[in-house]
Amino acid sequence: MRVSEKGQVTIPKDIRAAAGVVPGSEVSFSLDGGRIVVTPVASHVRNDRRERLRAAAARVRSTLSPEFRQLGAQEIMDFLRGGDDASASASRGRP
C-alpha cells in the first residue's frame, strides 16, 4: 500500500468491516514501537469529549460580563485577535 502525498492511505475493506469502521467513523492513531496503530474511537468516547467541551464552554460563558455576552461570534474573534471593533461594540452595548 502506498501513502499519498497528503499522507493518506486507504484502509482495506475487509479490515474496515472487521473493525466496524464505516464512513464518518473517527479513528485515533498511536505508535507502538515502530508500528502505527489505528483504533476506532467509540461513539460514547466522542460524545463524552463533546459533553466535556460543552460543559467547559458553559463555565466560561458564565464568567463573562453582560457586555461581552452580547457580542456576536465575529466580534468575539476580533476581540481575541486584538481587533478594535469588538471593544468599540462592547462599549456601545450592541452585538
C-alpha positions in Angstrom: 0.0 0.0 0.0 1.3 3.4 -0.9 1.0 6.6 1.2 -0.3 9.6 -0.9 1.4 13.0 -1.0 -1.1 14.1 1.6 -0.2 11.2 3.9 -3.4 9.3 3.1 -3.9 5.6 2.8 -7.0 3.5 2.2 -7.9 1.0 4.9 -8.7 -2.3 3.0 -12.5 -3.1 3.0 -12.1 -6.4 4.9 -10.2 -4.7 7.7 -12.7 -1.7 7.9 -15.6 -4.2 8.1 -13.9 -6.3 10.8 -13.1 -3.2 12.9 -16.5 -1.6 12.4 -15.1 1.4 10.6 -17.7 3.0 8.3 -17.8 6.4 6.5 -17.9 9.1 9.2 -16.2 7.0 11.8 -13.5 8.5 13.9 -10.2 6.8 14.4 -7.2 7.6 16.6 -3.5 7.0 15.7 -0.8 5.9 18.1 2.7 4.4 17.9 3.6 1.1 19.3 7.4 0.8 18.9 7.8 1.4 15.2 4.3 0.4 14.3 1.4 2.8 13.6 -1.8 1.6 15.3 -5.2 2.8 14.0 -8.0 2.4 16.5 -11.7 3.2 16.0 -13.0 5.8 18.5 -16.2 4.6 20.2 -19.1 6.9 19.8 -19.5 7.2 23.6 -15.9 8.4 23.8 -16.6 11.0 21.1 -19.9 12.1 22.9 -18.0 12.3 26.2 -15.5 14.7 24.7 -18.3 16.8 23.2 -20.0 16.9 26.6 -16.8 18.0 28.4 -16.3 20.7 25.8 -19.9 22.0 26.2 -19.5 22.0 29.9 -16.2 23.9 29.7 -17.8 26.4 27.3 -20.7 26.9 29.7 -18.3 27.6 32.6 -16.5 30.2 30.5 -19.8 31.8 29.4 -21.0 32.1 33.0 -17.9 34.2 33.8 -18.4 36.8 31.0 -19.6 40.2 31.7 -23.0 41.1 30.3 -21.4 43.5 27.8 -19.2 40.7 26.4 -22.1 38.2 26.3 -23.9 40.4 23.8 -21.1 40.2 21.3 -21.5 38.1 18.2 -19.1 35.4 17.2 -17.2 37.6 14.7 -16.8 40.4 17.3 -15.5 37.9 19.9 -13.0 36.6 17.3 -11.9 40.1 16.5 -11.6 40.8 20.3 -9.5 37.7 20.8 -7.3 38.6 17.9 -6.8 42.1 19.2 -9.2 44.0 16.8 -10.6 47.3 17.9 -14.2 46.7 16.5 -15.2 44.3 19.3 -14.2 46.6 22.1 -16.0 49.5 20.5 -19.1 47.4 20.0 -18.9 46.2 23.6 -18.6 49.8 24.9 -21.7 50.8 22.9 -23.6 47.8 24.3 -24.5 46.3 20.9 -23.9 42.9 19.5 
